[in-house]
Amino acid sequence: MYFIKRLFSIDFKRMFSILKKIVKRSKKPYLYILIDVIICGFRYGAGYMDYFVFNFEELNHVQRKTYITRTINNEYVKYLNNREYYHLFSHKPDFLRTFKDFIKRDFVDLKTQSYEEYVEFVKKHPVFMAKPTDGMCGYGIEVVDSKDKDIKELYELCMSKGQYLLEEKIVQDKRMSDVYPCSINTLRIVTLRKGDDVHILFRAIRIGNNGKVVDNFNNGGLFTVVDEDGVIRKVALDKEGIEYTHHPYTGHEIVGFKVPCFDEIIEQAKKMAMVVPQIPFVGWDFCLSEKGIDVVEGNEYPGYDIYQSKQHLESDRIGLKEKFDKVIYS
């Protein structure tokens, strides 16, 4: 039943475009790749984007079965997280209120707060971020400069665009801004709470690119894994799999860069993981601002597409499923 539902939800135009990219890089026949993608869907629960991102055409059965795919990740989330509490993460105002002790920026929710509170917020923060309350992948987020604008008209514009959440613009710590200044570059920390213990399952950094104000991988950004000591030792990648040792926009080194305040960020992630026990499996996005460590958001459905790029795995190309399974199901 699941695969039938997935079949009807597939964007076939995009799928065929991705298949052509796989054929081009692998130099294998189109029909072979198409059949192999279908087989991987049934055998490993892998979507065509899994196949593309994880370079499945290069892997054998022993390697492929070690990967966290779309289906496997869905099983993790379903097994661990209570759907009744999803809104505390997916609805941004609820998230900000739930984790207010860890948030260092002001915000106003146009749906629940008064117009007077909005006016007070804009006067205090003339440049701010306007966001949809339930947006994903950085879509719909804008930097708004209210200088010389009619405040009432600006309010109506935000309401008409569904940008109900206004947040104080984070001023990024210079050390992070030097890498890329146009977005807030975030550290993705995946935590799993088991009783009184919190396990760190994954660490990565996401960096904006191309002048965009968001760092999301699906919106043009770069990413790479971070070692336990906070140092980046692997190349960064974009969605097309292009490798970068230095940032293409600024020229700043990526490989060799040490994330500032890394140990403190890990400790904060562990503390935040204890707040909502009904959602033990979370992907946190932390940033470093001039005010200190801040958390941009928490994801009750941690994206798995950045876990297992071939450039970030060991030479045996073994995925992370065994590592995750050991902690989740023990």
KOLTI-636421 format. One line per 2 residues: number of its first residue (from 0); for each residue x, y, z of C-alpha. Coordinates in Angstrom, 1 decimal. Example, Ala and Ser with C-alpha at 12.3 -4.5 7.8 and 13.67 -1.06 7.14 Angstrom:
BEGIN
0) 12.3,-4.5,7.8  13.7,-1.1,7.1
This chain:
BEGIN
0) 0.0,0.0,0.0  2.8,2.4,0.9
2) 4.5,1.9,-2.5  1.2,2.4,-4.3
4) 0.7,5.8,-2.5  4.3,6.7,-3.3
6) 3.8,5.9,-7.0  0.9,8.3,-7.3
8) 2.8,11.1,-5.5  5.9,10.9,-7.7
10) 6.9,14.0,-9.7  7.7,12.0,-12.9
12) 9.1,15.0,-14.7  11.6,15.6,-11.9
14) 12.3,11.9,-11.6  13.2,11.5,-15.3
16) 15.4,14.6,-15.0  17.3,13.0,-12.1
18) 17.6,9.6,-14.0  19.3,11.4,-16.9
20) 21.8,12.9,-14.4  22.5,9.4,-13.1
22) 22.9,8.0,-16.6  25.3,10.8,-17.5
24) 27.6,10.4,-14.5  27.5,6.5,-14.4
26) 27.7,6.0,-18.2  25.2,3.1,-17.8
28) 22.2,2.5,-20.0  19.0,4.5,-19.2
30) 16.9,1.3,-19.0  19.4,-0.3,-16.6
32) 19.3,2.7,-14.3  15.5,2.9,-14.4
34) 15.1,-0.8,-13.6  17.7,-0.5,-10.8
36) 16.0,2.5,-9.3  12.7,0.6,-9.2
38) 14.4,-2.5,-7.6  16.0,-0.3,-5.0
40) 12.6,1.2,-4.2  11.2,-2.2,-3.3
42) 14.3,-3.8,-1.8  15.7,-0.9,0.3
44) 12.9,1.6,0.5  15.0,4.1,-1.5
46) 13.4,6.8,-3.6  15.0,8.1,-6.8
48) 16.6,11.0,-4.9  18.1,8.5,-2.4
50) 19.6,6.7,-5.4  21.0,9.9,-6.8
52) 22.3,11.4,-3.6  23.9,8.2,-2.3
54) 25.3,7.1,-5.7  23.6,3.8,-5.5
56) 24.6,2.8,-9.0  28.2,2.4,-7.6
58) 27.1,0.2,-4.7  26.5,-3.5,-4.3
60) 23.7,-5.2,-2.3  25.8,-5.5,0.9
62) 26.5,-1.8,0.9  23.1,-0.6,-0.2
64) 21.3,-2.4,2.7  23.3,-0.4,5.2
66) 21.8,2.9,4.2  19.2,5.0,5.9
68) 16.7,5.5,3.1  13.4,7.4,2.9
70) 11.4,4.3,4.1  13.9,3.6,6.9
72) 13.9,7.2,8.1  10.0,7.1,8.1
74) 10.1,4.0,10.3  12.5,5.7,12.8
76) 10.2,8.7,13.1  7.1,6.7,13.4
78) 8.6,4.4,16.0  10.1,7.2,18.1
80) 8.1,10.4,17.8  4.5,11.0,19.0
82) 2.6,12.7,16.3  0.4,14.6,18.8
84) 3.5,16.7,19.7  4.8,17.4,16.2
86) 3.3,20.9,16.3  5.8,21.9,19.0
88) 8.5,21.6,16.3  6.7,22.1,12.9
90) 4.7,25.2,14.0  7.4,27.8,14.5
92) 5.7,30.0,17.1  4.9,26.9,19.2
94) 8.6,25.9,18.9  9.8,29.4,20.0
96) 7.5,29.4,23.0  8.4,25.8,24.0
98) 12.1,26.5,23.9  12.0,30.1,24.9
100) 14.8,29.6,27.5  17.2,28.7,24.7
102) 16.1,31.4,22.2  18.1,34.6,22.1
104) 15.9,36.6,19.6  12.6,38.4,19.8
106) 9.6,37.4,17.7  6.0,38.2,17.1
108) 3.2,35.9,15.9  0.8,38.0,13.8
110) -1.9,35.4,14.2  -2.0,35.4,17.9
112) -0.5,38.7,19.0  -2.0,42.2,18.7
114) -1.3,44.8,16.0  0.2,47.0,18.8
116) 2.7,44.3,19.7  3.6,44.1,16.0
118) 4.2,47.9,15.9  6.4,47.7,19.1
120) 8.4,44.8,17.5  9.1,46.7,14.3
122) 10.1,49.9,16.1  12.6,47.8,18.1
124) 13.8,45.7,15.2  13.4,47.7,11.9
126) 15.2,45.0,10.0  13.6,41.6,10.6
128) 12.9,38.1,9.2  9.4,37.4,7.9
130) 8.6,33.7,7.8  5.6,31.3,7.2
132) 4.8,29.6,10.5  4.9,26.1,8.9
134) 7.5,26.6,6.1  10.1,24.0,5.2
136) 13.5,24.2,3.4  13.8,27.9,3.9
138) 11.0,28.7,1.4  9.0,31.9,2.0
140) 11.6,33.5,4.2  12.5,37.1,3.6
142) 14.6,39.8,5.1  12.4,42.9,5.6
144) 13.7,46.4,6.1  10.9,48.6,7.4
146) 12.8,51.9,7.1  10.8,54.5,5.1
148) 7.9,52.0,4.7  4.4,52.4,5.9
150) 4.1,50.1,9.0  0.4,49.4,8.4
152) 1.0,48.5,4.7  3.9,46.3,5.7
154) 1.7,44.5,8.2  -1.0,43.8,5.6
156) 1.7,42.6,3.1  3.1,40.1,5.6
158) -0.4,38.9,6.3  -1.3,38.5,2.6
160) 1.9,36.5,2.0  1.3,34.2,4.9
162) 4.4,35.4,6.7  2.8,35.4,10.1
164) 6.0,35.0,12.1  8.4,38.0,12.4
166) 11.7,37.3,14.1  14.6,39.6,15.1
168) 17.3,39.3,12.5  20.2,37.3,13.9
170) 23.5,39.0,13.6  25.9,36.2,13.0
172) 29.2,35.8,14.9  32.0,37.1,12.7
174) 33.8,33.8,12.7  30.8,32.1,11.0
176) 30.0,35.1,8.8  33.5,35.1,7.4
178) 32.7,31.7,5.9  29.5,33.0,4.2
180) 27.9,36.3,5.3  24.5,36.3,3.5
182) 22.8,33.6,5.5  22.9,32.2,9.0
184) 25.0,29.1,8.7  23.7,26.4,11.0
186) 25.0,23.3,12.7  22.7,20.3,12.3
188) 22.8,18.1,15.4  20.7,15.0,15.5
190) 19.9,13.8,19.0  18.1,10.7,20.4
192) 16.9,10.7,23.9  16.8,7.3,25.7
194) 15.6,7.8,29.2  18.0,10.2,30.9
196) 20.7,9.8,28.2  21.0,11.8,25.0
198) 22.9,10.3,22.1  24.4,12.4,19.4
200) 23.7,10.5,16.2  24.9,13.0,13.6
202) 26.7,16.3,13.2  26.9,18.5,10.1
204) 27.2,22.1,9.1  25.0,23.8,6.5
206) 26.3,26.9,4.7  24.5,29.3,2.4
208) 25.6,30.1,-1.1  24.9,32.2,-4.2
210) 23.9,35.3,-2.2  20.8,33.5,-0.7
212) 19.7,34.3,2.8  19.0,30.7,3.7
214) 21.5,27.8,4.1  19.2,24.9,3.3
216) 20.7,22.1,1.2  17.6,22.0,-0.9
218) 17.7,25.7,-1.6  21.2,26.0,-3.0
220) 23.3,25.6,0.2  26.4,23.5,1.0
222) 26.9,20.9,3.7  29.5,18.8,5.2
224) 30.0,16.6,8.2  31.7,17.8,11.4
226) 34.0,15.6,13.5  33.5,15.1,17.2
228) 36.0,17.8,18.0  34.2,20.4,15.9
230) 36.7,20.4,13.0  35.6,20.0,9.4
232) 37.8,17.4,7.6  35.6,16.5,4.7
234) 34.7,18.5,1.6  31.4,20.4,1.4
236) 28.8,19.4,-1.2  25.9,21.1,-3.0
238) 22.8,19.3,-4.2  24.5,18.4,-7.4
240) 27.3,16.7,-5.6  29.9,19.3,-6.5
242) 32.8,19.3,-4.0  34.2,22.3,-2.3
244) 37.3,22.7,0.0  36.7,26.4,0.1
246) 33.5,28.4,-0.2  32.8,29.4,-3.8
248) 31.3,32.7,-2.8  33.9,34.0,-0.2
250) 36.9,31.8,-0.8  37.1,31.0,2.9
252) 38.4,27.6,3.9  35.8,24.9,4.7
254) 38.1,21.9,5.1  40.1,22.6,8.3
256) 37.6,25.1,9.7  36.8,24.6,13.4
258) 33.2,25.4,14.4  33.4,28.0,17.3
260) 31.8,27.0,20.6  31.2,23.5,19.3
262) 31.3,21.7,22.7  28.9,24.2,24.2
264) 26.5,23.7,21.2  26.5,19.9,21.8
266) 25.7,20.4,25.5  22.8,22.7,24.6
268) 21.5,20.1,22.2  21.5,17.6,25.0
270) 19.6,19.9,27.3  17.0,20.8,24.7
272) 16.5,17.1,23.9  15.1,16.6,27.4
274) 12.4,19.3,27.1  9.8,17.3,25.0
276) 10.2,13.6,25.9  7.4,12.7,23.5
278) 9.7,13.7,20.6  13.0,11.9,21.4
280) 14.4,12.0,17.8  15.2,15.5,16.7
282) 17.4,17.3,14.2  18.4,20.7,15.7
284) 19.7,23.7,13.8  22.0,25.8,15.9
286) 23.7,29.0,14.9  26.2,31.3,16.6
288) 25.2,34.9,16.9  26.7,38.0,18.5
290) 24.5,37.1,21.5  25.9,33.6,21.7
292) 24.5,30.2,20.8  20.9,30.3,19.4
294) 18.7,27.6,18.0  17.0,28.3,14.7
296) 14.6,25.3,14.7  14.1,21.7,15.7
298) 12.9,19.1,13.3  10.7,16.3,14.5
300) 11.3,14.6,11.1  15.1,15.0,10.7
302) 16.1,15.1,7.1  18.2,12.0,6.3
304) 19.5,13.1,2.8  22.7,14.6,4.3
306) 23.7,11.5,6.3  25.5,9.3,3.8
308) 27.1,11.1,0.9  30.0,9.0,-0.5
310) 32.5,11.8,0.1  31.7,11.7,3.9
312) 31.7,7.9,4.5  34.7,5.7,4.9
314) 36.2,4.0,1.9  34.1,0.9,2.4
316) 31.0,3.0,1.6  29.0,1.5,4.5
318) 26.0,3.6,5.5  24.8,4.6,9.0
320) 21.8,2.3,9.4  23.5,-0.1,11.8
322) 24.8,2.8,13.9  21.3,4.3,14.2
324) 19.6,0.9,14.6  21.9,0.0,17.5
326) 20.9,3.1,19.5  17.2,3.3,18.4
328) 16.2,-0.3,18.9  18.4,-1.3,21.9
